[in-house]
Amino acid sequence: MQLKFRRARILNKILNSYGLAVHDDGRTPGIQLRSFTGRTVIVPDLEAVWSEAEAQTGTALDPLDARFLRAAA
């Protein structure tokens, strides 16, 4: 359970700069991905988080992008 919460904190650090946030309450299957406009999608796994985040933002989330690296640090 602690691992899920830690993963959500790390994802939020990265995704906030893209206008997104994740929530994993440990009870609901999957991960909730929310945009700052209120759109929420439940995705099954971490790979799907990235795919849906790219679909919602309309841009590729490049782990070598400076914005991504600053947030991940």
CHARMM-style PDB file with segment names, atoms N, HN, CA, C and O in Angstrom:
ATOM      1  N   MET     1       0.825  -1.182   0.000  1.00  0.00      PROA
ATOM      2  CA  MET     1       0.000   0.000   0.000  1.00  0.00      PROA
ATOM      3  C   MET     1       0.875   1.254   0.000  1.00  0.00      PROA
ATOM      4  O   MET     1       0.599   2.205  -0.732  1.00  0.00      PROA
ATOM      5  N   GLN     2       1.922   1.256   0.814  1.00  0.00      PROA
ATOM      6  HN  GLN     2       2.146   0.484   1.408  1.00  0.00      PROA
ATOM      7  CA  GLN     2       2.820   2.412   0.856  1.00  0.00      PROA
ATOM      8  C   GLN     2       3.490   2.636  -0.494  1.00  0.00      PROA
ATOM      9  O   GLN     2       3.728   3.777  -0.892  1.00  0.00      PROA
ATOM     10  N   LEU     3       3.793   1.549  -1.196  1.00  0.00      PROA
ATOM     11  HN  LEU     3       3.599   0.623  -0.873  1.00  0.00      PROA
ATOM     12  CA  LEU     3       4.415   1.667  -2.511  1.00  0.00      PROA
ATOM     13  C   LEU     3       3.482   2.369  -3.494  1.00  0.00      PROA
ATOM     14  O   LEU     3       3.929   3.196  -4.288  1.00  0.00      PROA
ATOM     15  N   LYS     4       2.186   2.044  -3.446  1.00  0.00      PROA
ATOM     16  HN  LYS     4       1.823   1.373  -2.800  1.00  0.00      PROA
ATOM     17  CA  LYS     4       1.221   2.709  -4.328  1.00  0.00      PROA
ATOM     18  C   LYS     4       1.156   4.209  -4.035  1.00  0.00      PROA
ATOM     19  O   LYS     4       1.106   5.021  -4.959  1.00  0.00      PROA
ATOM     20  N   PHE     5       1.157   4.574  -2.755  1.00  0.00      PROA
ATOM     21  HN  PHE     5       1.198   3.913  -2.005  1.00  0.00      PROA
ATOM     22  CA  PHE     5       1.090   5.981  -2.388  1.00  0.00      PROA
ATOM     23  C   PHE     5       2.369   6.711  -2.800  1.00  0.00      PROA
ATOM     24  O   PHE     5       2.313   7.854  -3.254  1.00  0.00      PROA
ATOM     25  N   ARG     6       3.499   6.064  -2.645  1.00  0.00      PROA
ATOM     26  HN  ARG     6       3.544   5.136  -2.276  1.00  0.00      PROA
ATOM     27  CA  ARG     6       4.777   6.670  -3.055  1.00  0.00      PROA
ATOM     28  C   ARG     6       4.812   6.878  -4.569  1.00  0.00      PROA
ATOM     29  O   ARG     6       5.256   7.918  -5.055  1.00  0.00      PROA
ATOM     30  N   ARG     7       4.336   5.870  -5.304  1.00  0.00      PROA
ATOM     31  HN  ARG     7       3.975   5.026  -4.909  1.00  0.00      PROA
ATOM     32  CA  ARG     7       4.287   5.977  -6.766  1.00  0.00      PROA
ATOM     33  C   ARG     7       3.396   7.153  -7.175  1.00  0.00      PROA
ATOM     34  O   ARG     7       3.742   7.900  -8.091  1.00  0.00      PROA
ATOM     35  N   ALA     8       2.255   7.324  -6.507  1.00  0.00      PROA
ATOM     36  HN  ALA     8       1.973   6.718  -5.763  1.00  0.00      PROA
ATOM     37  CA  ALA     8       1.349   8.429  -6.824  1.00  0.00      PROA
ATOM     38  C   ALA     8       2.015   9.776  -6.547  1.00  0.00      PROA
ATOM     39  O   ALA     8       1.852  10.713  -7.329  1.00  0.00      PROA
ATOM     40  N   ARG     9       2.761   9.889  -5.453  1.00  0.00      PROA
ATOM     41  HN  ARG     9       2.894   9.128  -4.818  1.00  0.00      PROA
ATOM     42  CA  ARG     9       3.454  11.151  -5.152  1.00  0.00      PROA
ATOM     43  C   ARG     9       4.469  11.481  -6.234  1.00  0.00      PROA
ATOM     44  O   ARG     9       4.554  12.627  -6.674  1.00  0.00      PROA
ATOM     45  N   ILE    10       5.239  10.491  -6.665  1.00  0.00      PROA
ATOM     46  HN  ILE    10       5.170   9.560  -6.307  1.00  0.00      PROA
ATOM     47  CA  ILE    10       6.242  10.718  -7.715  1.00  0.00      PROA
ATOM     48  C   ILE    10       5.563  11.097  -9.032  1.00  0.00      PROA
ATOM     49  O   ILE    10       5.991  12.034  -9.707  1.00  0.00      PROA
ATOM     50  N   LEU    11       4.516  10.377  -9.391  1.00  0.00      PROA
ATOM     51  HN  LEU    11       4.169   9.616  -8.843  1.00  0.00      PROA
ATOM     52  CA  LEU    11       3.800  10.695 -10.626  1.00  0.00      PROA
ATOM     53  C   LEU    11       3.231  12.110 -10.584  1.00  0.00      PROA
ATOM     54  O   LEU    11       3.274  12.827 -11.584  1.00  0.00      PROA
ATOM     55  N   ASN    12       2.701  12.511  -9.439  1.00  0.00      PROA
ATOM     56  HN  ASN    12       2.665  11.929  -8.627  1.00  0.00      PROA
ATOM     57  CA  ASN    12       2.141  13.856  -9.324  1.00  0.00      PROA
ATOM     58  C   ASN    12       3.208  14.928  -9.479  1.00  0.00      PROA
ATOM     59  O   ASN    12       2.949  15.973 -10.076  1.00  0.00      PROA
ATOM     60  N   LYS    13       4.402  14.686  -8.950  1.00  0.00      PROA
ATOM     61  HN  LYS    13       4.612  13.838  -8.465  1.00  0.00      PROA
ATOM     62  CA  LYS    13       5.488  15.649  -9.141  1.00  0.00      PROA
ATOM     63  C   LYS    13       5.754  15.864 -10.624  1.00  0.00      PROA
ATOM     64  O   LYS    13       5.993  16.989 -11.063  1.00  0.00      PROA
ATOM     65  N   ILE    14       5.712  14.789 -11.386  1.00  0.00      PROA
ATOM     66  HN  ILE    14       5.518  13.875 -11.029  1.00  0.00      PROA
ATOM     67  CA  ILE    14       6.013  14.866 -12.816  1.00  0.00      PROA
ATOM     68  C   ILE    14       4.821  15.413 -13.600  1.00  0.00      PROA
ATOM     69  O   ILE    14       4.978  16.314 -14.424  1.00  0.00      PROA
ATOM     70  N   LEU    15       3.643  14.872 -13.347  1.00  0.00      PROA
ATOM     71  HN  LEU    15       3.516  14.139 -12.678  1.00  0.00      PROA
ATOM     72  CA  LEU    15       2.481  15.195 -14.174  1.00  0.00      PROA
ATOM     73  C   LEU    15       1.860  16.554 -13.878  1.00  0.00      PROA
ATOM     74  O   LEU    15       1.156  17.100 -14.727  1.00  0.00      PROA
ATOM     75  N   ASN    16       2.101  17.113 -12.697  1.00  0.00      PROA
ATOM     76  HN  ASN    16       2.673  16.670 -12.007  1.00  0.00      PROA
ATOM     77  CA  ASN    16       1.534  18.428 -12.379  1.00  0.00      PROA
ATOM     78  C   ASN    16       1.973  19.495 -13.363  1.00  0.00      PROA
ATOM     79  O   ASN    16       1.198  20.394 -13.690  1.00  0.00      PROA
ATOM     80  N   SER    17       3.203  19.407 -13.838  1.00  0.00      PROA
ATOM     81  HN  SER    17       3.833  18.677 -13.572  1.00  0.00      PROA
ATOM     82  CA  SER    17       3.676  20.412 -14.794  1.00  0.00      PROA
ATOM     83  C   SER    17       2.995  20.276 -16.157  1.00  0.00      PROA
ATOM     84  O   SER    17       3.103  21.166 -17.000  1.00  0.00      PROA
ATOM     85  N   TYR    18       2.302  19.173 -16.368  1.00  0.00      PROA
ATOM     86  HN  TYR    18       2.214  18.449 -15.683  1.00  0.00      PROA
ATOM     87  CA  TYR    18       1.546  18.955 -17.604  1.00  0.00      PROA
ATOM     88  C   TYR    18       0.044  19.190 -17.397  1.00  0.00      PROA
ATOM     89  O   TYR    18      -0.750  18.969 -18.310  1.00  0.00      PROA
ATOM     90  N   GLY    19      -0.343  19.638 -16.194  1.00  0.00      PROA
ATOM     91  HN  GLY    19       0.302  19.818 -15.452  1.00  0.00      PROA
ATOM     92  CA  GLY    19      -1.750  19.896 -15.919  1.00  0.00      PROA
ATOM     93  C   GLY    19      -2.534  18.656 -15.534  1.00  0.00      PROA
ATOM     94  O   GLY    19      -3.756  18.619 -15.682  1.00  0.00      PROA
ATOM     95  N   LEU    20      -1.843  17.647 -15.043  1.00  0.00      PROA
ATOM     96  HN  LEU    20      -0.851  17.678 -14.923  1.00  0.00      PROA
ATOM     97  CA  LEU    20      -2.485  16.381 -14.680  1.00  0.00      PROA
ATOM     98  C   LEU    20      -2.125  15.983 -13.261  1.00  0.00      PROA
ATOM     99  O   LEU    20      -1.144  16.464 -12.695  1.00  0.00      PROA
ATOM    100  N   ALA    21      -2.938  15.093 -12.693  1.00  0.00      PROA
ATOM    101  HN  ALA    21      -3.735  14.703 -13.153  1.00  0.00      PROA
ATOM    102  CA  ALA    21      -2.661  14.550 -11.372  1.00  0.00      PROA
ATOM    103  C   ALA    21      -3.174  13.112 -11.320  1.00  0.00      PROA
ATOM    104  O   ALA    21      -4.101  12.752 -12.046  1.00  0.00      PROA
ATOM    105  N   VAL    22      -2.577  12.303 -10.469  1.00  0.00      PROA
ATOM    106  HN  VAL    22      -1.824  12.595  -9.879  1.00  0.00      PROA
ATOM    107  CA  VAL    22      -3.035  10.938 -10.288  1.00  0.00      PROA
ATOM    108  C   VAL    22      -3.476  10.740  -8.842  1.00  0.00      PROA
ATOM    109  O   VAL    22      -3.057  11.459  -7.935  1.00  0.00      PROA
ATOM    110  N   HSD    23      -4.328   9.749  -8.662  1.00  0.00      PROA
ATOM    111  HN  HSD    23      -4.668   9.165  -9.399  1.00  0.00      PROA
ATOM    112  CA  HSD    23      -4.786   9.377  -7.329  1.00  0.00      PROA
ATOM    113  C   HSD    23      -4.920   7.859  -7.305  1.00  0.00      PROA
ATOM    114  O   HSD    23      -5.495   7.257  -8.212  1.00  0.00      PROA
ATOM    115  N   ASP    24      -4.384   7.258  -6.262  1.00  0.00      PROA
ATOM    116  HN  ASP    24      -3.917   7.747  -5.525  1.00  0.00      PROA
ATOM    117  CA  ASP    24      -4.518   5.815  -6.066  1.00  0.00      PROA
ATOM    118  C   ASP    24      -4.861   5.617  -4.598  1.00  0.00      PROA
ATOM    119  O   ASP    24      -3.999   5.746  -3.729  1.00  0.00      PROA
ATOM    120  N   ASP    25      -6.121   5.304  -4.324  1.00  0.00      PROA
ATOM    121  HN  ASP    25      -6.822   5.200  -5.030  1.00  0.00      PROA
ATOM    122  CA  ASP    25      -6.550   5.175  -2.937  1.00  0.00      PROA
ATOM    123  C   ASP    25      -6.279   3.788  -2.361  1.00  0.00      PROA
ATOM    124  O   ASP    25      -6.530   3.549  -1.180  1.00  0.00      PROA
ATOM    125  N   GLY    26      -5.772   2.881  -3.178  1.00  0.00      PROA
ATOM    126  HN  GLY    26      -5.568   3.075  -4.137  1.00  0.00      PROA
ATOM    127  CA  GLY    26      -5.462   1.546  -2.708  1.00  0.00      PROA
ATOM    128  C   GLY    26      -6.660   0.615  -2.702  1.00  0.00      PROA
ATOM    129  O   GLY    26      -6.493  -0.589  -2.506  1.00  0.00      PROA
ATOM    130  N   ARG    27      -7.844   1.127  -2.907  1.00  0.00      PROA
ATOM    131  HN  ARG    27      -7.979   2.105  -3.066  1.00  0.00      PROA
ATOM    132  CA  ARG    27      -9.057   0.304  -2.918  1.00  0.00      PROA
ATOM    133  C   ARG    27      -9.643   0.166  -4.306  1.00  0.00      PROA
ATOM    134  O   ARG    27     -10.107  -0.907  -4.690  1.00  0.00      PROA
ATOM    135  N   THR    28      -9.623   1.247  -5.052  1.00  0.00      PROA
ATOM    136  HN  THR    28      -9.246   2.119  -4.740  1.00  0.00      PROA
ATOM    137  CA  THR    28     -10.163   1.234  -6.408  1.00  0.00      PROA
ATOM    138  C   THR    28      -9.159   0.581  -7.338  1.00  0.00      PROA
ATOM    139  O   THR    28      -7.983   0.946  -7.326  1.00  0.00      PROA
ATOM    140  N   PRO    29      -9.597  -0.383  -8.148  1.00  0.00      PROA
ATOM    141  CA  PRO    29      -8.650  -0.975  -9.105  1.00  0.00      PROA
ATOM    142  C   PRO    29      -8.175   0.076 -10.108  1.00  0.00      PROA
ATOM    143  O   PRO    29      -8.971   0.858 -10.627  1.00  0.00      PROA
ATOM    144  N   GLY    30      -6.892   0.083 -10.368  1.00  0.00      PROA
ATOM    145  HN  GLY    30      -6.245  -0.552  -9.947  1.00  0.00      PROA
ATOM    146  CA  GLY    30      -6.331   1.023 -11.326  1.00  0.00      PROA
ATOM    147  C   GLY    30      -5.897   2.325 -10.681  1.00  0.00      PROA
ATOM    148  O   GLY    30      -5.898   2.471  -9.458  1.00  0.00      PROA
ATOM    149  N   ILE    31      -5.529   3.256 -11.528  1.00  0.00      PROA
ATOM    150  HN  ILE    31      -5.528   3.137 -12.521  1.00  0.00      PROA
ATOM    151  CA  ILE    31      -5.019   4.563 -11.114  1.00  0.00      PROA
ATOM    152  C   ILE    31      -5.911   5.624 -11.742  1.00  0.00      PROA
ATOM    153  O   ILE    31      -6.200   5.568 -12.937  1.00  0.00      PROA
ATOM    154  N   GLN    32      -6.341   6.578 -10.953  1.00  0.00      PROA
ATOM    155  HN  GLN    32      -6.106   6.624  -9.982  1.00  0.00      PROA
ATOM    156  CA  GLN    32      -7.166   7.665 -11.464  1.00  0.00      PROA
ATOM    157  C   GLN    32      -6.261   8.773 -11.984  1.00  0.00      PROA
ATOM    158  O   GLN    32      -5.403   9.280 -11.263  1.00  0.00      PROA
ATOM    159  N   LEU    33      -6.462   9.137 -13.230  1.00  0.00      PROA
ATOM    160  HN  LEU    33      -7.160   8.725 -13.817  1.00  0.00      PROA
ATOM    161  CA  LEU    33      -5.709  10.232 -13.856  1.00  0.00      PROA
ATOM    162  C   LEU    33      -6.678  11.379 -14.081  1.00  0.00      PROA
ATOM    163  O   LEU    33      -7.687  11.223 -14.770  1.00  0.00      PROA
ATOM    164  N   ARG    34      -6.368  12.543 -13.493  1.00  0.00      PROA
ATOM    165  HN  ARG    34      -5.549  12.670 -12.933  1.00  0.00      PROA
ATOM    166  CA  ARG    34      -7.257  13.703 -13.583  1.00  0.00      PROA
ATOM    167  C   ARG    34      -6.536  14.866 -14.250  1.00  0.00      PROA
ATOM    168  O   ARG    34      -5.347  15.101 -14.034  1.00  0.00      PROA
ATOM    169  N   SER    35      -7.291  15.578 -15.060  1.00  0.00      PROA
ATOM    170  HN  SER    35      -8.257  15.387 -15.236  1.00  0.00      PROA
ATOM    171  CA  SER    35      -6.757  16.830 -15.605  1.00  0.00      PROA
ATOM    172  C   SER    35      -7.220  17.951 -14.690  1.00  0.00      PROA
ATOM    173  O   SER    35      -8.150  17.766 -13.905  1.00  0.00      PROA
ATOM    174  N   PHE    36      -6.588  19.104 -14.780  1.00  0.00      PROA
ATOM    175  HN  PHE    36      -5.832  19.254 -15.418  1.00  0.00      PROA
ATOM    176  CA  PHE    36      -6.980  20.227 -13.948  1.00  0.00      PROA
ATOM    177  C   PHE    36      -8.327  20.806 -14.381  1.00  0.00      PROA
ATOM    178  O   PHE    36      -8.890  21.653 -13.688  1.00  0.00      PROA
ATOM    179  N   THR    37      -8.846  20.351 -15.525  1.00  0.00      PROA
ATOM    180  HN  THR    37      -8.389  19.663 -16.088  1.00  0.00      PROA
ATOM    181  CA  THR    37     -10.174  20.768 -15.962  1.00  0.00      PROA
ATOM    182  C   THR    37     -11.253  19.871 -15.375  1.00  0.00      PROA
ATOM    183  O   THR    37     -12.441  20.154 -15.528  1.00  0.00      PROA
ATOM    184  N   GLY    38     -10.853  18.789 -14.704  1.00  0.00      PROA
ATOM    185  HN  GLY    38      -9.888  18.559 -14.580  1.00  0.00      PROA
ATOM    186  CA  GLY    38     -11.805  17.905 -14.043  1.00  0.00      PROA
ATOM    187  C   GLY    38     -12.040  16.577 -14.721  1.00  0.00      PROA
ATOM    188  O   GLY    38     -12.735  15.726 -14.167  1.00  0.00      PROA
ATOM    189  N   ARG    39     -11.491  16.370 -15.889  1.00  0.00      PROA
ATOM    190  HN  ARG    39     -10.926  17.062 -16.339  1.00  0.00      PROA
ATOM    191  CA  ARG    39     -11.667  15.089 -16.574  1.00  0.00      PROA
ATOM    192  C   ARG    39     -10.906  14.008 -15.813  1.00  0.00      PROA
ATOM    193  O   ARG    39      -9.722  14.172 -15.521  1.00  0.00      PROA
ATOM    194  N   THR    40     -11.577  12.907 -15.491  1.00  0.00      PROA
ATOM    195  HN  THR    40     -12.539  12.774 -15.728  1.00  0.00      PROA
ATOM    196  CA  THR    40     -10.964  11.805 -14.762  1.00  0.00      PROA
ATOM    197  C   THR    40     -11.114  10.518 -15.559  1.00  0.00      PROA
ATOM    198  O   THR    40     -12.191  10.204 -16.066  1.00  0.00      PROA
ATOM    199  N   VAL    41     -10.017   9.781 -15.662  1.00  0.00      PROA
ATOM    200  HN  VAL    41      -9.142  10.036 -15.250  1.00  0.00      PROA
ATOM    201  CA  VAL    41     -10.001   8.495 -16.347  1.00  0.00      PROA
ATOM    202  C   VAL    41      -9.320   7.496 -15.422  1.00  0.00      PROA
ATOM    203  O   VAL    41      -8.287   7.802 -14.827  1.00  0.00      PROA
ATOM    204  N   ILE    42      -9.891   6.310 -15.299  1.00  0.00      PROA
ATOM    205  HN  ILE    42     -10.731   6.061 -15.782  1.00  0.00      PROA
ATOM    206  CA  ILE    42      -9.250   5.255 -14.517  1.00  0.00      PROA
ATOM    207  C   ILE    42      -8.489   4.365 -15.490  1.00  0.00      PROA
ATOM    208  O   ILE    42      -9.065   3.790 -16.414  1.00  0.00      PROA
ATOM    209  N   VAL    43      -7.189   4.263 -15.264  1.00  0.00      PROA
ATOM    210  HN  VAL    43      -6.721   4.730 -14.514  1.00  0.00      PROA
ATOM    211  CA  VAL    43      -6.333   3.448 -16.131  1.00  0.00      PROA
ATOM    212  C   VAL    43      -5.829   2.244 -15.336  1.00  0.00      PROA
ATOM    213  O   VAL    43      -5.683   2.324 -14.116  1.00  0.00      PROA
ATOM    214  N   PRO    44      -5.562   1.128 -16.023  1.00  0.00      PROA
ATOM    215  CA  PRO    44      -5.234  -0.105 -15.308  1.00  0.00      PROA
ATOM    216  C   PRO    44      -3.824  -0.179 -14.721  1.00  0.00      PROA
ATOM    217  O   PRO    44      -3.605  -0.873 -13.728  1.00  0.00      PROA
ATOM    218  N   ASP    45      -2.865   0.529 -15.325  1.00  0.00      PROA
ATOM    219  HN  ASP    45      -3.043   1.093 -16.132  1.00  0.00      PROA
ATOM    220  CA  ASP    45      -1.481   0.356 -14.875  1.00  0.00      PROA
ATOM    221  C   ASP    45      -0.641   1.573 -15.245  1.00  0.00      PROA
ATOM    222  O   ASP    45      -1.125   2.521 -15.862  1.00  0.00      PROA
ATOM    223  N   LEU    46       0.619   1.522 -14.856  1.00  0.00      PROA
ATOM    224  HN  LEU    46       1.013   0.751 -14.355  1.00  0.00      PROA
ATOM    225  CA  LEU    46       1.522   2.649 -15.077  1.00  0.00      PROA
ATOM    226  C   LEU    46       1.727   2.954 -16.560  1.00  0.00      PROA
ATOM    227  O   LEU    46       1.793   4.122 -16.946  1.00  0.00      PROA
ATOM    228  N   GLU    47       1.825   1.938 -17.377  1.00  0.00      PROA
ATOM    229  HN  GLU    47       1.772   0.990 -17.063  1.00  0.00      PROA
ATOM    230  CA  GLU    47       1.991   2.158 -18.819  1.00  0.00      PROA
ATOM    231  C   GLU    47       0.805   2.932 -19.386  1.00  0.00      PROA
ATOM    232  O   GLU    47       0.971   3.815 -20.228  1.00  0.00      PROA
ATOM    233  N   ALA    48      -0.379   2.594 -18.920  1.00  0.00      PROA
ATOM    234  HN  ALA    48      -0.514   1.877 -18.236  1.00  0.00      PROA
ATOM    235  CA  ALA    48      -1.583   3.275 -19.395  1.00  0.00      PROA
ATOM    236  C   ALA    48      -1.640   4.720 -18.898  1.00  0.00      PROA
ATOM    237  O   ALA    48      -2.241   5.571 -19.554  1.00  0.00      PROA
ATOM    238  N   VAL    49      -1.020   5.008 -17.746  1.00  0.00      PROA
ATOM    239  HN  VAL    49      -0.531   4.317 -17.214  1.00  0.00      PROA
ATOM    240  CA  VAL    49      -0.957   6.396 -17.258  1.00  0.00      PROA
ATOM    241  C   VAL    49      -0.268   7.253 -18.301  1.00  0.00      PROA
ATOM    242  O   VAL    49      -0.765   8.320 -18.661  1.00  0.00      PROA
ATOM    243  N   TRP    50       0.886   6.786 -18.793  1.00  0.00      PROA
ATOM    244  HN  TRP    50       1.289   5.919 -18.501  1.00  0.00      PROA
ATOM    245  CA  TRP    50       1.643   7.578 -19.778  1.00  0.00      PROA
ATOM    246  C   TRP    50       0.865   7.734 -21.075  1.00  0.00      PROA
ATOM    247  O   TRP    50       0.817   8.825 -21.642  1.00  0.00      PROA
ATOM    248  N   SER    51       0.251   6.647 -21.552  1.00  0.00      PROA
ATOM    249  HN  SER    51       0.289   5.760 -21.092  1.00  0.00      PROA
ATOM    250  CA  SER    51      -0.513   6.723 -22.802  1.00  0.00      PROA
ATOM    251  C   SER    51      -1.669   7.703 -22.685  1.00  0.00      PROA
ATOM    252  O   SER    51      -1.884   8.528 -23.574  1.00  0.00      PROA
ATOM    253  N   GLU    52      -2.416   7.613 -21.586  1.00  0.00      PROA
ATOM    254  HN  GLU    52      -2.242   6.943 -20.864  1.00  0.00      PROA
ATOM    255  CA  GLU    52      -3.560   8.507 -21.396  1.00  0.00      PROA
ATOM    256  C   GLU    52      -3.104   9.944 -21.167  1.00  0.00      PROA
ATOM    257  O   GLU    52      -3.749  10.878 -21.642  1.00  0.00      PROA
ATOM    258  N   ALA    53      -2.013  10.132 -20.454  1.00  0.00      PROA
ATOM    259  HN  ALA    53      -1.488   9.373 -20.068  1.00  0.00      PROA
ATOM    260  CA  ALA    53      -1.485  11.483 -20.236  1.00  0.00      PROA
ATOM    261  C   ALA    53      -1.110  12.120 -21.564  1.00  0.00      PROA
ATOM    262  O   ALA    53      -1.386  13.299 -21.785  1.00  0.00      PROA
ATOM    263  N   GLU    54      -0.493  11.367 -22.435  1.00  0.00      PROA
ATOM    264  HN  GLU    54      -0.268  10.409 -22.256  1.00  0.00      PROA
ATOM    265  CA  GLU    54      -0.138  11.886 -23.759  1.00  0.00      PROA
ATOM    266  C   GLU    54      -1.390  12.196 -24.564  1.00  0.00      PROA
ATOM    267  O   GLU    54      -1.433  13.201 -25.274  1.00  0.00      PROA
ATOM    268  N   ALA    55      -2.406  11.350 -24.465  1.00  0.00      PROA
ATOM    269  HN  ALA    55      -2.371  10.534 -23.889  1.00  0.00      PROA
ATOM    270  CA  ALA    55      -3.655  11.595 -25.190  1.00  0.00      PROA
ATOM    271  C   ALA    55      -4.345  12.858 -24.677  1.00  0.00      PROA
ATOM    272  O   ALA    55      -4.863  13.649 -25.465  1.00  0.00      PROA
ATOM    273  N   GLN    56      -4.352  13.046 -23.355  1.00  0.00      PROA
ATOM    274  HN  GLN    56      -3.931  12.403 -22.715  1.00  0.00      PROA
ATOM    275  CA  GLN    56      -5.027  14.218 -22.782  1.00  0.00      PROA
ATOM    276  C   GLN    56      -4.278  15.513 -23.060  1.00  0.00      PROA
ATOM    277  O   GLN    56      -4.904  16.549 -23.285  1.00  0.00      PROA
ATOM    278  N   THR    57      -2.961  15.474 -23.047  1.00  0.00      PROA
ATOM    279  HN  THR    57      -2.452  14.632 -22.864  1.00  0.00      PROA
ATOM    280  CA  THR    57      -2.195  16.700 -23.276  1.00  0.00      PROA
ATOM    281  C   THR    57      -1.950  16.974 -24.750  1.00  0.00      PROA
ATOM    282  O   THR    57      -1.662  18.106 -25.138  1.00  0.00      PROA
ATOM    283  N   GLY    58      -2.063  15.941 -25.567  1.00  0.00      PROA
ATOM    284  HN  GLY    58      -2.297  15.021 -25.252  1.00  0.00      PROA
ATOM    285  CA  GLY    58      -1.800  16.100 -26.995  1.00  0.00      PROA
ATOM    286  C   GLY    58      -0.325  16.227 -27.316  1.00  0.00      PROA
ATOM    287  O   GLY    58       0.044  16.692 -28.394  1.00  0.00      PROA
ATOM    288  N   THR    59       0.522  15.815 -26.380  1.00  0.00      PROA
ATOM    289  HN  THR    59       0.223  15.437 -25.504  1.00  0.00      PROA
ATOM    290  CA  THR    59       1.959  15.894 -26.578  1.00  0.00      PROA
ATOM    291  C   THR    59       2.625  14.654 -26.008  1.00  0.00      PROA
ATOM    292  O   THR    59       2.102  14.019 -25.092  1.00  0.00      PROA
ATOM    293  N   ALA    60       3.770  14.319 -26.553  1.00  0.00      PROA
ATOM    294  HN  ALA    60       4.195  14.834 -27.297  1.00  0.00      PROA
ATOM    295  CA  ALA    60       4.531  13.176 -26.042  1.00  0.00      PROA
ATOM    296  C   ALA    60       5.216  13.580 -24.740  1.00  0.00      PROA
ATOM    297  O   ALA    60       5.800  14.660 -24.651  1.00  0.00      PROA
ATOM    298  N   LEU    61       5.145  12.721 -23.738  1.00  0.00      PROA
ATOM    299  HN  LEU    61       4.670  11.843 -23.810  1.00  0.00      PROA
ATOM    300  CA  LEU    61       5.846  12.959 -22.482  1.00  0.00      PROA
ATOM    301  C   LEU    61       7.219  12.321 -22.598  1.00  0.00      PROA
ATOM    302  O   LEU    61       7.390  11.116 -22.410  1.00  0.00      PROA
ATOM    303  N   ASP    62       8.164  13.144 -22.906  1.00  0.00      PROA
ATOM    304  HN  ASP    62       8.025  14.122 -23.058  1.00  0.00      PROA
ATOM    305  CA  ASP    62       9.532  12.680 -23.139  1.00  0.00      PROA
ATOM    306  C   ASP    62      10.312  12.716 -21.824  1.00  0.00      PROA
ATOM    307  O   ASP    62      10.469  13.790 -21.244  1.00  0.00      PROA
ATOM    308  N   PRO    63      10.808  11.565 -21.336  1.00  0.00      PROA
ATOM    309  CA  PRO    63      11.551  11.564 -20.081  1.00  0.00      PROA
ATOM    310  C   PRO    63      12.869  12.328 -20.147  1.00  0.00      PROA
ATOM    311  O   PRO    63      13.502  12.547 -19.114  1.00  0.00      PROA
ATOM    312  N   LEU    64      13.293  12.737 -21.338  1.00  0.00      PROA
ATOM    313  HN  LEU    64      12.779  12.559 -22.177  1.00  0.00      PROA
ATOM    314  CA  LEU    64      14.507  13.538 -21.467  1.00  0.00      PROA
ATOM    315  C   LEU    64      14.202  15.025 -21.621  1.00  0.00      PROA
ATOM    316  O   LEU    64      15.119  15.841 -21.711  1.00  0.00      PROA
ATOM    317  N   ASP    65      12.922  15.381 -21.651  1.00  0.00      PROA
ATOM    318  HN  ASP    65      12.176  14.718 -21.578  1.00  0.00      PROA
ATOM    319  CA  ASP    65      12.513  16.772 -21.722  1.00  0.00      PROA
ATOM    320  C   ASP    65      12.889  17.478 -20.415  1.00  0.00      PROA
ATOM    321  O   ASP    65      12.772  16.896 -19.337  1.00  0.00      PROA
ATOM    322  N   ALA    66      13.335  18.718 -20.513  1.00  0.00      PROA
ATOM    323  HN  ALA    66      13.430  19.191 -21.389  1.00  0.00      PROA
ATOM    324  CA  ALA    66      13.792  19.460 -19.336  1.00  0.00      PROA
ATOM    325  C   ALA    66      12.698  19.587 -18.275  1.00  0.00      PROA
ATOM    326  O   ALA    66      12.984  19.477 -17.083  1.00  0.00      PROA
ATOM    327  N   ARG    67      11.463  19.815 -18.687  1.00  0.00      PROA
ATOM    328  HN  ARG    67      11.231  19.905 -19.655  1.00  0.00      PROA
ATOM    329  CA  ARG    67      10.353  19.950 -17.735  1.00  0.00      PROA
ATOM    330  C   ARG    67      10.148  18.650 -16.967  1.00  0.00      PROA
ATOM    331  O   ARG    67       9.914  18.663 -15.759  1.00  0.00      PROA
ATOM    332  N   PHE    68      10.239  17.529 -17.677  1.00  0.00      PROA
ATOM    333  HN  PHE    68      10.429  17.518 -18.658  1.00  0.00      PROA
ATOM    334  CA  PHE    68      10.085  16.206 -17.063  1.00  0.00      PROA
ATOM    335  C   PHE    68      11.216  15.965 -16.084  1.00  0.00      PROA
ATOM    336  O   PHE    68      10.975  15.502 -14.969  1.00  0.00      PROA
ATOM    337  N   LEU    69      12.443  16.266 -16.475  1.00  0.00      PROA
ATOM    338  HN  LEU    69      12.638  16.642 -17.381  1.00  0.00      PROA
ATOM    339  CA  LEU    69      13.611  16.025 -15.628  1.00  0.00      PROA
ATOM    340  C   LEU    69      13.591  16.894 -14.368  1.00  0.00      PROA
ATOM    341  O   LEU    69      13.948  16.427 -13.286  1.00  0.00      PROA
ATOM    342  N   ARG    70      13.171  18.163 -14.506  1.00  0.00      PROA
ATOM    343  HN  ARG    70      12.880  18.542 -15.384  1.00  0.00      PROA
ATOM    344  CA  ARG    70      13.088  19.040 -13.325  1.00  0.00      PROA
ATOM    345  C   ARG    70      12.083  18.499 -12.327  1.00  0.00      PROA
ATOM    346  O   ARG    70      12.342  18.502 -11.123  1.00  0.00      PROA
ATOM    347  N   ALA    71      10.939  18.036 -12.811  1.00  0.00      PROA
ATOM    348  HN  ALA    71      10.728  18.034 -13.789  1.00  0.00      PROA
ATOM    349  CA  ALA    71       9.905  17.533 -11.928  1.00  0.00      PROA
ATOM    350  C   ALA    71      10.311  16.212 -11.273  1.00  0.00      PROA
ATOM    351  O   ALA    71       9.957  15.947 -10.124  1.00  0.00      PROA
ATOM    352  N   ALA    72      11.042  15.402 -11.999  1.00  0.00      PROA
ATOM    353  HN  ALA    72      11.330  15.618 -12.932  1.00  0.00      PROA
ATOM    354  CA  ALA    72      11.439  14.086 -11.476  1.00  0.00      PROA
ATOM    355  C   ALA    72      12.585  14.169 -10.476  1.00  0.00      PROA
ATOM    356  O   ALA    72      12.809  13.238  -9.703  1.00  0.00      PROA
ATOM    357  N   ALA    73      13.305  15.281 -10.490  1.00  0.00      PROA
ATOM    358  HN  ALA    73      13.122  16.038 -11.118  1.00  0.00      PROA
ATOM    359  CA  ALA    73      14.477  15.412  -9.601  1.00  0.00      PROA
ATOM    360  C   ALA    73      14.101  15.588  -8.150  1.00  0.00      PROA
ATOM    361  OT1 ALA    73      14.977  15.709  -7.295  1.00  0.00      PROA
TER     362      ALA     73
END
